[in-house]
Amino acid sequence: MEGTMGQILEELRAIEVSQEEARKETKDQLSQVNVHLIHLSTRVSQAEQRISGLEDPKKQQESATSQIQLELEELQFELEEMENRSRHSNLRFIQ
C-alpha cells in the first residue's frame, strides 16, 4: 500500500510541476501580449495625432476654398454687370 501511495504522491508532484510550468509559460505569453498591446496602443495614439494634425488644416483649406468660391462668383457677377453697362454705353441710335 505504501508503494501505491508513494506512486500516487510522485504522480501528484509531477502533475504539480507540470501545472507550474504551464502557468509560468502562460504568464510569459501574457506578458508578451501585454508588451505587444502597449506597443500597438502607442502606435495607434501616434497615428491618431498625425491624422488629427492633417484634418485641422484640411478643414481650414475647405473653408478658405468656399470663401474664394464665393468671392469668385461675386467678381463674375460684377464683371458681367460692367460688360453689360459697357455695351449699353456703346449703343448708338441712328435716326
Chimera marker file (.cmm) of the C-alpha trace (Angstrom):
<marker_set name="trace">
<marker id="1" x="0.000" y="0.000" z="0.000" r="1" g="1" b="0" radius="0.5"/>
<marker id="2" x="2.854" y="2.329" z="0.763" r="1" g="1" b="0" radius="0.5"/>
<marker id="3" x="4.164" y="1.693" z="-2.719" r="1" g="1" b="0" radius="0.5"/>
<marker id="4" x="0.895" y="2.759" z="-4.261" r="1" g="1" b="0" radius="0.5"/>
<marker id="5" x="0.668" y="5.831" z="-2.065" r="1" g="1" b="0" radius="0.5"/>
<marker id="6" x="4.233" y="6.705" z="-2.948" r="1" g="1" b="0" radius="0.5"/>
<marker id="7" x="3.451" y="6.358" z="-6.641" r="1" g="1" b="0" radius="0.5"/>
<marker id="8" x="0.350" y="8.493" z="-6.304" r="1" g="1" b="0" radius="0.5"/>
<marker id="9" x="2.344" y="11.102" z="-4.415" r="1" g="1" b="0" radius="0.5"/>
<marker id="10" x="5.036" y="11.124" z="-7.113" r="1" g="1" b="0" radius="0.5"/>
<marker id="11" x="2.407" y="11.462" z="-9.834" r="1" g="1" b="0" radius="0.5"/>
<marker id="12" x="0.751" y="14.314" z="-7.964" r="1" g="1" b="0" radius="0.5"/>
<marker id="13" x="4.114" y="16.070" z="-7.627" r="1" g="1" b="0" radius="0.5"/>
<marker id="14" x="4.783" y="15.537" z="-11.336" r="1" g="1" b="0" radius="0.5"/>
<marker id="15" x="1.360" y="16.991" z="-12.149" r="1" g="1" b="0" radius="0.5"/>
<marker id="16" x="2.063" y="19.936" z="-9.855" r="1" g="1" b="0" radius="0.5"/>
<marker id="17" x="5.408" y="20.595" z="-11.564" r="1" g="1" b="0" radius="0.5"/>
<marker id="18" x="3.753" y="20.295" z="-14.971" r="1" g="1" b="0" radius="0.5"/>
<marker id="19" x="0.998" y="22.713" z="-13.988" r="1" g="1" b="0" radius="0.5"/>
<marker id="20" x="3.522" y="25.159" z="-12.550" r="1" g="1" b="0" radius="0.5"/>
<marker id="21" x="5.470" y="25.083" z="-15.809" r="1" g="1" b="0" radius="0.5"/>
<marker id="22" x="2.244" y="25.615" z="-17.766" r="1" g="1" b="0" radius="0.5"/>
<marker id="23" x="1.328" y="28.567" z="-15.505" r="1" g="1" b="0" radius="0.5"/>
<marker id="24" x="4.779" y="30.083" z="-15.961" r="1" g="1" b="0" radius="0.5"/>
<marker id="25" x="4.557" y="29.669" z="-19.731" r="1" g="1" b="0" radius="0.5"/>
<marker id="26" x="1.085" y="31.216" z="-19.745" r="1" g="1" b="0" radius="0.5"/>
<marker id="27" x="2.324" y="34.158" z="-17.643" r="1" g="1" b="0" radius="0.5"/>
<marker id="28" x="5.255" y="34.688" z="-20.014" r="1" g="1" b="0" radius="0.5"/>
<marker id="29" x="2.956" y="34.643" z="-23.025" r="1" g="1" b="0" radius="0.5"/>
<marker id="30" x="0.562" y="37.031" z="-21.312" r="1" g="1" b="0" radius="0.5"/>
<marker id="31" x="3.453" y="39.393" z="-20.570" r="1" g="1" b="0" radius="0.5"/>
<marker id="32" x="4.474" y="39.279" z="-24.225" r="1" g="1" b="0" radius="0.5"/>
<marker id="33" x="0.897" y="40.024" z="-25.275" r="1" g="1" b="0" radius="0.5"/>
<marker id="34" x="0.781" y="42.962" z="-22.850" r="1" g="1" b="0" radius="0.5"/>
<marker id="35" x="4.031" y="44.382" z="-24.223" r="1" g="1" b="0" radius="0.5"/>
<marker id="36" x="2.727" y="43.991" z="-27.768" r="1" g="1" b="0" radius="0.5"/>
<marker id="37" x="-0.575" y="45.620" z="-26.790" r="1" g="1" b="0" radius="0.5"/>
<marker id="38" x="1.235" y="48.586" z="-25.234" r="1" g="1" b="0" radius="0.5"/>
<marker id="39" x="3.325" y="48.957" z="-28.392" r="1" g="1" b="0" radius="0.5"/>
<marker id="40" x="0.214" y="48.866" z="-30.594" r="1" g="1" b="0" radius="0.5"/>
<marker id="41" x="-1.573" y="51.339" z="-28.344" r="1" g="1" b="0" radius="0.5"/>
<marker id="42" x="1.355" y="53.744" z="-28.671" r="1" g="1" b="0" radius="0.5"/>
<marker id="43" x="1.352" y="53.383" z="-32.451" r="1" g="1" b="0" radius="0.5"/>
<marker id="44" x="-2.416" y="53.995" z="-32.623" r="1" g="1" b="0" radius="0.5"/>
<marker id="45" x="-2.060" y="57.135" z="-30.488" r="1" g="1" b="0" radius="0.5"/>
<marker id="46" x="0.706" y="58.425" z="-32.740" r="1" g="1" b="0" radius="0.5"/>
<marker id="47" x="-1.367" y="57.688" z="-35.843" r="1" g="1" b="0" radius="0.5"/>
<marker id="48" x="-4.372" y="59.491" z="-34.348" r="1" g="1" b="0" radius="0.5"/>
<marker id="49" x="-2.216" y="62.541" z="-33.616" r="1" g="1" b="0" radius="0.5"/>
<marker id="50" x="-0.866" y="62.598" z="-37.171" r="1" g="1" b="0" radius="0.5"/>
<marker id="51" x="-4.371" y="62.227" z="-38.615" r="1" g="1" b="0" radius="0.5"/>
<marker id="52" x="-5.680" y="64.997" z="-36.376" r="1" g="1" b="0" radius="0.5"/>
<marker id="53" x="-2.788" y="67.184" z="-37.497" r="1" g="1" b="0" radius="0.5"/>
<marker id="54" x="-3.859" y="66.642" z="-41.096" r="1" g="1" b="0" radius="0.5"/>
<marker id="55" x="-7.594" y="67.065" z="-40.546" r="1" g="1" b="0" radius="0.5"/>
<marker id="56" x="-7.390" y="70.539" z="-38.999" r="1" g="1" b="0" radius="0.5"/>
<marker id="57" x="-5.527" y="72.161" z="-41.927" r="1" g="1" b="0" radius="0.5"/>
<marker id="58" x="-7.842" y="70.337" z="-44.330" r="1" g="1" b="0" radius="0.5"/>
<marker id="59" x="-10.873" y="71.939" z="-42.680" r="1" g="1" b="0" radius="0.5"/>
<marker id="60" x="-9.193" y="75.339" z="-42.898" r="1" g="1" b="0" radius="0.5"/>
<marker id="61" x="-8.432" y="74.787" z="-46.578" r="1" g="1" b="0" radius="0.5"/>
<marker id="62" x="-12.030" y="73.759" z="-47.258" r="1" g="1" b="0" radius="0.5"/>
<marker id="63" x="-13.257" y="76.908" z="-45.523" r="1" g="1" b="0" radius="0.5"/>
<marker id="64" x="-10.818" y="79.076" z="-47.478" r="1" g="1" b="0" radius="0.5"/>
<marker id="65" x="-11.830" y="77.367" z="-50.725" r="1" g="1" b="0" radius="0.5"/>
<marker id="66" x="-15.503" y="78.074" z="-50.014" r="1" g="1" b="0" radius="0.5"/>
<marker id="67" x="-14.715" y="81.716" z="-49.302" r="1" g="1" b="0" radius="0.5"/>
<marker id="68" x="-12.680" y="82.033" z="-52.507" r="1" g="1" b="0" radius="0.5"/>
<marker id="69" x="-15.522" y="80.417" z="-54.476" r="1" g="1" b="0" radius="0.5"/>
<marker id="70" x="-17.985" y="82.986" z="-53.108" r="1" g="1" b="0" radius="0.5"/>
<marker id="71" x="-15.647" y="85.857" z="-53.946" r="1" g="1" b="0" radius="0.5"/>
<marker id="72" x="-15.138" y="84.473" z="-57.452" r="1" g="1" b="0" radius="0.5"/>
<marker id="73" x="-18.896" y="84.306" z="-58.014" r="1" g="1" b="0" radius="0.5"/>
<marker id="74" x="-19.267" y="87.907" z="-56.828" r="1" g="1" b="0" radius="0.5"/>
<marker id="75" x="-16.468" y="89.060" z="-59.125" r="1" g="1" b="0" radius="0.5"/>
<marker id="76" x="-18.006" y="87.222" z="-62.078" r="1" g="1" b="0" radius="0.5"/>
<marker id="77" x="-21.333" y="88.913" z="-61.381" r="1" g="1" b="0" radius="0.5"/>
<marker id="78" x="-19.646" y="92.319" z="-61.185" r="1" g="1" b="0" radius="0.5"/>
<marker id="79" x="-17.752" y="91.643" z="-64.421" r="1" g="1" b="0" radius="0.5"/>
<marker id="80" x="-20.985" y="90.749" z="-66.224" r="1" g="1" b="0" radius="0.5"/>
<marker id="81" x="-22.593" y="93.926" z="-64.903" r="1" g="1" b="0" radius="0.5"/>
<marker id="82" x="-19.667" y="96.019" z="-66.139" r="1" g="1" b="0" radius="0.5"/>
<marker id="83" x="-19.737" y="94.343" z="-69.544" r="1" g="1" b="0" radius="0.5"/>
<marker id="84" x="-23.474" y="94.953" z="-69.832" r="1" g="1" b="0" radius="0.5"/>
<marker id="85" x="-23.052" y="98.618" z="-68.897" r="1" g="1" b="0" radius="0.5"/>
<marker id="86" x="-20.193" y="98.947" z="-71.340" r="1" g="1" b="0" radius="0.5"/>
<marker id="87" x="-22.341" y="97.534" z="-74.138" r="1" g="1" b="0" radius="0.5"/>
<marker id="88" x="-25.181" y="99.826" z="-73.133" r="1" g="1" b="0" radius="0.5"/>
<marker id="89" x="-22.837" y="102.832" z="-73.304" r="1" g="1" b="0" radius="0.5"/>
<marker id="90" x="-21.643" y="101.798" z="-76.744" r="1" g="1" b="0" radius="0.5"/>
<marker id="91" x="-25.116" y="101.741" z="-78.237" r="1" g="1" b="0" radius="0.5"/>
<marker id="92" x="-25.715" y="104.441" z="-80.817" r="1" g="1" b="0" radius="0.5"/>
<marker id="93" x="-29.106" y="105.297" z="-82.016" r="1" g="1" b="0" radius="0.5"/>
<marker id="94" x="-29.229" y="106.380" z="-85.607" r="1" g="1" b="0" radius="0.5"/>
<marker id="95" x="-32.275" y="108.092" z="-86.972" r="1" g="1" b="0" radius="0.5"/>
<link id1="1" id2="2" r="1" g="1" b="0" radius="0.2"/>
<link id1="2" id2="3" r="1" g="1" b="0" radius="0.2"/>
<link id1="3" id2="4" r="1" g="1" b="0" radius="0.2"/>
<link id1="4" id2="5" r="1" g="1" b="0" radius="0.2"/>
<link id1="5" id2="6" r="1" g="1" b="0" radius="0.2"/>
<link id1="6" id2="7" r="1" g="1" b="0" radius="0.2"/>
<link id1="7" id2="8" r="1" g="1" b="0" radius="0.2"/>
<link id1="8" id2="9" r="1" g="1" b="0" radius="0.2"/>
<link id1="9" id2="10" r="1" g="1" b="0" radius="0.2"/>
<link id1="10" id2="11" r="1" g="1" b="0" radius="0.2"/>
<link id1="11" id2="12" r="1" g="1" b="0" radius="0.2"/>
<link id1="12" id2="13" r="1" g="1" b="0" radius="0.2"/>
<link id1="13" id2="14" r="1" g="1" b="0" radius="0.2"/>
<link id1="14" id2="15" r="1" g="1" b="0" radius="0.2"/>
<link id1="15" id2="16" r="1" g="1" b="0" radius="0.2"/>
<link id1="16" id2="17" r="1" g="1" b="0" radius="0.2"/>
<link id1="17" id2="18" r="1" g="1" b="0" radius="0.2"/>
<link id1="18" id2="19" r="1" g="1" b="0" radius="0.2"/>
<link id1="19" id2="20" r="1" g="1" b="0" radius="0.2"/>
<link id1="20" id2="21" r="1" g="1" b="0" radius="0.2"/>
<link id1="21" id2="22" r="1" g="1" b="0" radius="0.2"/>
<link id1="22" id2="23" r="1" g="1" b="0" radius="0.2"/>
<link id1="23" id2="24" r="1" g="1" b="0" radius="0.2"/>
<link id1="24" id2="25" r="1" g="1" b="0" radius="0.2"/>
<link id1="25" id2="26" r="1" g="1" b="0" radius="0.2"/>
<link id1="26" id2="27" r="1" g="1" b="0" radius="0.2"/>
<link id1="27" id2="28" r="1" g="1" b="0" radius="0.2"/>
<link id1="28" id2="29" r="1" g="1" b="0" radius="0.2"/>
<link id1="29" id2="30" r="1" g="1" b="0" radius="0.2"/>
<link id1="30" id2="31" r="1" g="1" b="0" radius="0.2"/>
<link id1="31" id2="32" r="1" g="1" b="0" radius="0.2"/>
<link id1="32" id2="33" r="1" g="1" b="0" radius="0.2"/>
<link id1="33" id2="34" r="1" g="1" b="0" radius="0.2"/>
<link id1="34" id2="35" r="1" g="1" b="0" radius="0.2"/>
<link id1="35" id2="36" r="1" g="1" b="0" radius="0.2"/>
<link id1="36" id2="37" r="1" g="1" b="0" radius="0.2"/>
<link id1="37" id2="38" r="1" g="1" b="0" radius="0.2"/>
<link id1="38" id2="39" r="1" g="1" b="0" radius="0.2"/>
<link id1="39" id2="40" r="1" g="1" b="0" radius="0.2"/>
<link id1="40" id2="41" r="1" g="1" b="0" radius="0.2"/>
<link id1="41" id2="42" r="1" g="1" b="0" radius="0.2"/>
<link id1="42" id2="43" r="1" g="1" b="0" radius="0.2"/>
<link id1="43" id2="44" r="1" g="1" b="0" radius="0.2"/>
<link id1="44" id2="45" r="1" g="1" b="0" radius="0.2"/>
<link id1="45" id2="46" r="1" g="1" b="0" radius="0.2"/>
<link id1="46" id2="47" r="1" g="1" b="0" radius="0.2"/>
<link id1="47" id2="48" r="1" g="1" b="0" radius="0.2"/>
<link id1="48" id2="49" r="1" g="1" b="0" radius="0.2"/>
<link id1="49" id2="50" r="1" g="1" b="0" radius="0.2"/>
<link id1="50" id2="51" r="1" g="1" b="0" radius="0.2"/>
<link id1="51" id2="52" r="1" g="1" b="0" radius="0.2"/>
<link id1="52" id2="53" r="1" g="1" b="0" radius="0.2"/>
<link id1="53" id2="54" r="1" g="1" b="0" radius="0.2"/>
<link id1="54" id2="55" r="1" g="1" b="0" radius="0.2"/>
<link id1="55" id2="56" r="1" g="1" b="0" radius="0.2"/>
<link id1="56" id2="57" r="1" g="1" b="0" radius="0.2"/>
<link id1="57" id2="58" r="1" g="1" b="0" radius="0.2"/>
<link id1="58" id2="59" r="1" g="1" b="0" radius="0.2"/>
<link id1="59" id2="60" r="1" g="1" b="0" radius="0.2"/>
<link id1="60" id2="61" r="1" g="1" b="0" radius="0.2"/>
<link id1="61" id2="62" r="1" g="1" b="0" radius="0.2"/>
<link id1="62" id2="63" r="1" g="1" b="0" radius="0.2"/>
<link id1="63" id2="64" r="1" g="1" b="0" radius="0.2"/>
<link id1="64" id2="65" r="1" g="1" b="0" radius="0.2"/>
<link id1="65" id2="66" r="1" g="1" b="0" radius="0.2"/>
<link id1="66" id2="67" r="1" g="1" b="0" radius="0.2"/>
<link id1="67" id2="68" r="1" g="1" b="0" radius="0.2"/>
<link id1="68" id2="69" r="1" g="1" b="0" radius="0.2"/>
<link id1="69" id2="70" r="1" g="1" b="0" radius="0.2"/>
<link id1="70" id2="71" r="1" g="1" b="0" radius="0.2"/>
<link id1="71" id2="72" r="1" g="1" b="0" radius="0.2"/>
<link id1="72" id2="73" r="1" g="1" b="0" radius="0.2"/>
<link id1="73" id2="74" r="1" g="1" b="0" radius="0.2"/>
<link id1="74" id2="75" r="1" g="1" b="0" radius="0.2"/>
<link id1="75" id2="76" r="1" g="1" b="0" radius="0.2"/>
<link id1="76" id2="77" r="1" g="1" b="0" radius="0.2"/>
<link id1="77" id2="78" r="1" g="1" b="0" radius="0.2"/>
<link id1="78" id2="79" r="1" g="1" b="0" radius="0.2"/>
<link id1="79" id2="80" r="1" g="1" b="0" radius="0.2"/>
<link id1="80" id2="81" r="1" g="1" b="0" radius="0.2"/>
<link id1="81" id2="82" r="1" g="1" b="0" radius="0.2"/>
<link id1="82" id2="83" r="1" g="1" b="0" radius="0.2"/>
<link id1="83" id2="84" r="1" g="1" b="0" radius="0.2"/>
<link id1="84" id2="85" r="1" g="1" b="0" radius="0.2"/>
<link id1="85" id2="86" r="1" g="1" b="0" radius="0.2"/>
<link id1="86" id2="87" r="1" g="1" b="0" radius="0.2"/>
<link id1="87" id2="88" r="1" g="1" b="0" radius="0.2"/>
<link id1="88" id2="89" r="1" g="1" b="0" radius="0.2"/>
<link id1="89" id2="90" r="1" g="1" b="0" radius="0.2"/>
<link id1="90" id2="91" r="1" g="1" b="0" radius="0.2"/>
<link id1="91" id2="92" r="1" g="1" b="0" radius="0.2"/>
<link id1="92" id2="93" r="1" g="1" b="0" radius="0.2"/>
<link id1="93" id2="94" r="1" g="1" b="0" radius="0.2"/>
<link id1="94" id2="95" r="1" g="1" b="0" radius="0.2"/>
</marker_set>
